Amino acid sequence: MTAPSSRPDHYLMQHVREALANDPRVSELHVEVTITTDRVFLTGAVPSEERREVIAAVVRELLPEHQVSNHVTVESISGAPEVERLG
């Protein structure tokens, strides 16, 4: 396993935010990013599970040495949280 980047966390957070905004798979401006020594925490709300998964994938590509904790929620267009159906 490689050592985490030596860049300060606030630079990494800005780098991740810019990547999420500029990556055509995501184009997401409303995801909050917090970085600790070896972990990236993502929070916010998106309209689909696919978008949520792609956000995490982009961050993993960008910072492979960090563990990604994806706490982004999926909300329907109406703003109500999407209910996951079991079975």
Backbone as a chain_set.jsonl record, in Angstrom:
{"seq": "MTAPSSRPDHYLMQHVREALANDPRVSELHVEVTITTDRVFLTGAVPSEERREVIAAVVRELLPEHQVSNHVTVESISGAPEVERLG", "coords": {"N": [[0.848, -1.175, 0.0], [0.536, 2.216, -0.806], [1.92, 5.237, 0.595], [-0.111, 7.83, 2.012], [-0.823, 10.881, 0.251], [1.402, 13.682, 0.499], [0.454, 16.201, 0.34], [-1.254, 19.016, 1.786], [-4.415, 18.537, 3.468], [-6.502, 20.391, 2.777], [-5.804, 21.228, 0.211], [-6.018, 18.84, -1.189], [-8.755, 18.343, -0.815], [-9.882, 20.456, -2.299], [-8.906, 19.769, -4.806], [-10.24, 17.33, -5.254], [-12.914, 18.227, -5.223], [-12.889, 19.887, -7.513], [-12.355, 17.951, -9.453], [-14.693, 16.395, -9.292], [-16.54, 18.271, -10.14], [-15.694, 18.79, -12.741], [-15.415, 16.375, -14.107], [-16.872, 14.631, -16.737], [-18.51, 12.414, -16.275], [-19.686, 12.906, -13.9], [-20.013, 15.741, -13.066], [-20.646, 17.201, -10.723], [-21.488, 19.499, -8.265], [-22.304, 19.678, -5.666], [-21.326, 18.018, -3.625], [-19.943, 17.349, -0.555], [-16.633, 17.248, 0.622], [-14.391, 15.721, 2.77], [-11.219, 15.222, 4.1], [-9.065, 13.04, 5.777], [-6.054, 11.753, 7.18], [-5.802, 9.232, 5.744], [-8.262, 8.777, 4.609], [-11.232, 9.522, 2.756], [-14.135, 11.343, 3.089], [-17.345, 11.518, 1.85], [-20.191, 13.491, 1.423], [-23.59, 14.501, 0.895], [-26.227, 14.955, -1.532], [-27.652, 13.23, -4.261], [-29.319, 12.617, -7.472], [-29.506, 9.899, -8.245], [-28.657, 6.409, -7.748], [-26.688, 5.464, -9.434], [-25.215, 7.821, -10.033], [-24.219, 8.353, -7.481], [-22.514, 6.138, -7.097], [-20.663, 6.546, -9.171], [-19.46, 8.913, -8.367], [-17.986, 8.051, -6.119], [-16.255, 6.297, -7.452], [-14.778, 8.049, -9.086], [-13.385, 9.489, -7.124], [-11.902, 7.413, -5.976], [-10.247, 6.771, -8.143], [-8.786, 9.116, -8.331], [-7.55, 9.376, -5.814], [-6.123, 6.838, -4.991], [-4.777, 5.808, -2.801], [-6.229, 6.383, -0.594], [-8.944, 5.513, 1.59], [-12.327, 5.397, 0.712], [-15.185, 6.795, 2.08], [-18.343, 6.737, 1.42], [-20.956, 8.691, 1.936], [-22.973, 9.818, 0.576], [-26.294, 10.552, -0.228], [-29.233, 9.326, -1.931], [-31.636, 11.15, -3.557], [-34.938, 11.651, -4.658], [-36.363, 13.49, -7.433], [-38.312, 15.109, -6.291], [-37.253, 15.706, -3.877], [-37.566, 14.127, -1.668], [-36.097, 11.5, 0.209], [-34.947, 8.606, -1.53], [-36.415, 5.45, -1.245], [-35.06, 2.374, -0.487], [-35.843, -0.704, -1.898], [-36.434, -3.908, -0.618], [-35.799, -7.273, -1.553]], "CA": [[0.0, 0.0, 0.0], [1.346, 3.415, -0.874], [1.671, 6.218, 1.649], [-0.999, 8.91, 1.602], [-0.19, 12.054, -0.325], [1.942, 14.613, 1.477], [-0.191, 17.509, 0.182], [-2.206, 19.317, 2.868], [-5.779, 18.073, 3.224], [-7.36, 21.371, 2.111], [-5.489, 21.193, -1.218], [-6.613, 17.612, -1.713], [-10.209, 18.523, -0.864], [-10.188, 21.309, -3.441], [-8.6, 18.974, -5.999], [-11.341, 16.373, -5.417], [-14.114, 18.992, -5.599], [-12.728, 20.285, -8.914], [-12.493, 16.752, -10.281], [-16.112, 16.03, -9.324], [-17.251, 19.284, -10.931], [-15.241, 18.803, -14.134], [-15.484, 15.058, -14.735], [-18.158, 14.543, -17.452], [-19.337, 11.341, -15.729], [-20.276, 13.348, -12.644], [-20.41, 17.162, -13.114], [-21.351, 17.392, -9.455], [-20.986, 20.629, -7.488], [-22.903, 19.715, -4.342], [-20.848, 16.951, -2.754], [-18.958, 17.824, 0.408], [-15.468, 16.375, 0.699], [-13.539, 15.894, 3.939], [-10.112, 14.275, 3.991], [-8.164, 12.848, 6.904], [-4.77, 11.201, 6.742], [-5.905, 8.179, 4.733], [-9.676, 8.525, 4.315], [-12.02, 10.584, 2.144], [-15.545, 11.264, 3.443], [-18.194, 12.214, 0.887], [-21.561, 13.682, 1.87], [-24.406, 15.298, -0.006], [-27.375, 14.249, -2.099], [-27.659, 13.142, -5.726], [-30.606, 12.106, -7.935], [-29.555, 8.472, -8.589], [-27.635, 5.516, -7.198], [-25.583, 5.441, -10.401], [-24.4, 9.02, -9.806], [-23.549, 8.138, -6.192], [-21.428, 5.18, -7.314], [-19.646, 7.156, -10.041], [-18.727, 9.875, -7.536], [-16.994, 7.287, -5.354], [-15.264, 5.772, -8.393], [-13.897, 9.159, -9.477], [-12.502, 9.78, -5.989], [-10.94, 6.29, -5.861], [-9.265, 6.933, -9.221], [-7.985, 10.288, -8.027], [-6.789, 9.146, -4.583], [-6.182, 5.389, -4.746], [-4.164, 5.459, -1.522], [-7.192, 6.718, 0.454], [-10.189, 4.752, 1.684], [-13.451, 6.29, 0.453], [-16.408, 6.574, 2.853], [-19.35, 7.416, 0.622], [-22.189, 8.92, 2.686], [-23.873, 10.561, -0.303], [-27.617, 9.943, -0.268], [-29.972, 9.434, -3.189], [-32.924, 11.809, -3.369], [-35.733, 11.764, -5.872], [-36.523, 14.853, -7.925], [-39.181, 15.845, -5.381], [-36.497, 16.061, -2.686], [-37.739, 13.118, -0.653], [-35.117, 10.428, 0.05], [-35.392, 7.409, -2.248], [-36.505, 4.299, -0.369], [-34.524, 1.17, -1.109], [-36.764, -1.831, -1.755], [-35.796, -5.188, -0.354], [-36.405, -8.453, -2.141]], "C": [[0.89, 1.232, 0.0], [0.979, 4.359, 0.25], [0.723, 7.291, 1.139], [-0.202, 10.102, 1.095], [0.297, 12.992, 0.759], [1.338, 16.002, 1.33], [-1.149, 17.751, 1.334], [-3.635, 18.938, 2.468], [-6.631, 19.087, 2.474], [-7.062, 21.453, 0.615], [-6.098, 19.957, -1.876], [-8.13, 17.74, -1.82], [-10.609, 19.374, -2.061], [-9.957, 20.552, -4.755], [-9.734, 17.982, -6.297], [-12.606, 17.1, -5.856], [-14.055, 19.411, -7.073], [-12.895, 19.1, -9.851], [-13.956, 16.335, -10.396], [-16.921, 17.016, -10.163], [-16.927, 19.162, -12.414], [-15.316, 17.457, -14.842], [-16.842, 14.907, -15.419], [-19.057, 13.408, -16.961], [-20.134, 11.815, -14.518], [-20.848, 14.762, -12.742], [-21.191, 17.552, -11.863], [-20.69, 18.495, -8.631], [-21.396, 20.572, -6.022], [-22.532, 18.527, -3.461], [-19.779, 17.551, -1.848], [-17.857, 16.783, 0.553], [-14.684, 16.73, 1.956], [-12.456, 14.825, 3.85], [-9.323, 14.254, 5.294], [-6.908, 12.198, 6.343], [-4.902, 10.192, 5.614], [-7.342, 7.863, 4.33], [-10.332, 9.767, 3.727], [-13.48, 10.337, 2.51], [-16.33, 12.106, 2.449], [-19.604, 12.297, 1.451], [-22.29, 14.58, 0.875], [-25.572, 14.461, -0.491], [-27.317, 14.327, -3.616], [-28.964, 12.49, -6.176], [-30.654, 10.609, -8.239], [-28.425, 7.7, -7.918], [-26.435, 5.444, -8.133], [-24.649, 6.633, -10.194], [-23.595, 8.877, -8.518], [-22.331, 7.224, -6.365], [-20.308, 5.765, -8.159], [-18.821, 8.181, -9.264], [-17.635, 9.159, -6.751], [-15.899, 6.746, -6.261], [-14.274, 6.856, -8.819], [-12.904, 9.458, -8.351], [-11.48, 8.663, -5.806], [-9.862, 6.369, -6.938], [-8.282, 8.052, -8.896], [-7.059, 10.059, -6.832], [-6.806, 7.663, -4.213], [-5.591, 4.962, -3.4], [-5.085, 5.76, -0.335], [-8.372, 5.744, 0.427], [-11.334, 5.743, 1.515], [-14.66, 5.857, 1.275], [-17.498, 7.405, 2.191], [-20.664, 7.496, 1.397], [-23.161, 9.785, 1.89], [-25.202, 9.814, -0.346], [-28.259, 10.162, -1.632], [-31.327, 10.05, -2.871], [-33.649, 11.887, -4.696], [-35.848, 13.239, -6.259], [-37.348, 15.698, -6.962], [-38.462, 16.268, -4.107], [-36.651, 15.068, -1.545], [-36.714, 12.015, -0.862], [-35.725, 9.213, -0.65], [-35.348, 6.235, -1.275], [-36.009, 3.072, -1.109], [-35.479, 0.023, -0.843], [-35.978, -3.112, -1.549], [-36.573, -6.28, -1.062], [-36.991, -8.158, -3.428]], "O": [[1.884, 1.286, 0.724], [-0.124, 4.3, 0.794], [0.749, 7.626, -0.045], [0.953, 10.299, 1.472], [-0.319, 13.092, 1.82], [1.665, 16.898, 2.108], [-1.79, 16.817, 1.816], [-4.011, 19.009, 1.298], [-7.417, 18.695, 1.611], [-7.967, 21.719, -0.175], [-6.628, 20.029, -2.985], [-8.724, 17.297, -2.803], [-11.568, 19.05, -2.762], [-10.735, 20.69, -5.699], [-10.135, 17.816, -7.449], [-13.299, 16.64, -6.764], [-15.048, 19.304, -7.793], [-13.501, 19.222, -10.915], [-14.411, 15.962, -11.477], [-17.884, 16.625, -10.823], [-17.79, 19.405, -13.257], [-15.283, 17.412, -16.072], [-17.871, 15.039, -14.757], [-20.262, 13.439, -17.211], [-21.137, 11.203, -14.151], [-22.043, 14.96, -12.523], [-22.26, 18.157, -11.945], [-19.496, 18.438, -8.337], [-20.884, 21.346, -5.213], [-23.338, 18.081, -2.644], [-18.832, 18.18, -2.318], [-18.126, 15.583, 0.6], [-14.351, 17.894, 2.183], [-12.742, 13.663, 3.56], [-8.962, 15.297, 5.84], [-6.746, 12.116, 5.125], [-4.182, 10.287, 4.619], [-7.61, 6.8, 3.77], [-10.046, 10.895, 4.126], [-14.006, 9.25, 2.272], [-16.012, 13.275, 2.231], [-20.153, 11.294, 1.907], [-21.669, 15.321, 0.114], [-25.87, 13.402, 0.059], [-26.975, 15.365, -4.183], [-29.653, 11.875, -5.363], [-31.741, 10.08, -8.473], [-27.385, 8.259, -7.569], [-25.293, 5.372, -7.677], [-23.429, 6.47, -10.18], [-22.42, 9.241, -8.474], [-21.253, 7.507, -5.842], [-19.133, 5.511, -7.895], [-17.616, 8.3, -9.483], [-16.49, 9.61, -6.722], [-14.73, 6.737, -5.876], [-13.071, 6.605, -8.902], [-11.716, 9.658, -8.605], [-10.316, 8.934, -5.512], [-8.697, 6.068, -6.676], [-7.085, 7.935, -9.16], [-5.911, 10.503, -6.842], [-7.436, 7.277, -3.229], [-5.88, 3.868, -2.916], [-4.756, 5.427, 0.803], [-8.742, 5.223, -0.626], [-11.312, 6.818, 2.115], [-15.108, 4.714, 1.189], [-17.568, 8.62, 2.375], [-21.395, 6.512, 1.506], [-24.059, 10.407, 2.456], [-25.231, 8.591, -0.484], [-27.878, 11.06, -2.382], [-32.072, 9.546, -2.031], [-33.043, 12.156, -5.733], [-35.47, 14.122, -5.489], [-37.098, 16.897, -6.835], [-38.976, 17.083, -3.34], [-35.933, 15.162, -0.55], [-36.472, 11.622, -2.003], [-36.87, 8.841, -0.393], [-34.361, 6.048, -0.564], [-36.467, 2.764, -2.209], [-35.883, -0.204, 0.297], [-34.981, -3.363, -2.226], [-37.799, -6.242, -1.168], [-37.55, -9.047, -4.07]]}, "num_chains": 1, "name": "protein.A"}
